[in-house]
Amino acid sequence: MPVVSNTSPVLILAVVGRLSLLRQQFGEIRIPSAVLEELRVGEDLPGSQSVREAMEKGWLRVEEVKDLTFVQVLQRDLDSGEAEAIALALQVKAEWTLLDEQEGRRVAKSLGFKVTGVLGILRRAWHEGELPSLQREMEELREKAGFHIGAELFADLVRESKG
């Protein structure tokens, strides 16, 4: 079944050198054109080269959203990337939708999608033995990508990974 991603899971994982985890866990990832625009792959930014390579290899691919009216409705509460990602997920009957923003996750779940984000992807990779330290990976997210992780969630995940 298809998997659709918003900008942040692709960009954040690319910035910290872990974009390959998406391919390992989900195979092919589809993104809408608004996400492609937000990724700014034509610029020389952190993670851009990894994203370009994933697109060249064909496992990260752009797909156009057909129901633009639905996108406009979603944009009342969500940004363009989130709105198009959710509309595309509905269009392709996605199994998973990759989102980090709370409101986007809420909307996707209300439509029946399984949702995960950067932390869920790293947690899964750690459980599968792909990462030596979940704590170190979360620290990298904060340091290299400016990714916000609440103190309580950070502590809970560190405890889980130690226990």
Buried (B, 14 or more C-beta within 10 A) or exposed (E): EBBBBBBBBBBBBBBBEBBBBBBEBBEEBBBBBBBBBBBBBEEEBEBBEBBBBBBEEEBBEBBEBEBEEBBEEBBEEBBBBBBBBBBBBBBBEBEBBBBBBEEBBBBBEEBEBBBBBBBBBBBBBBEEEBBEEBBEBBBBBEEBBEBEBEEEEBEEBBEEBEE
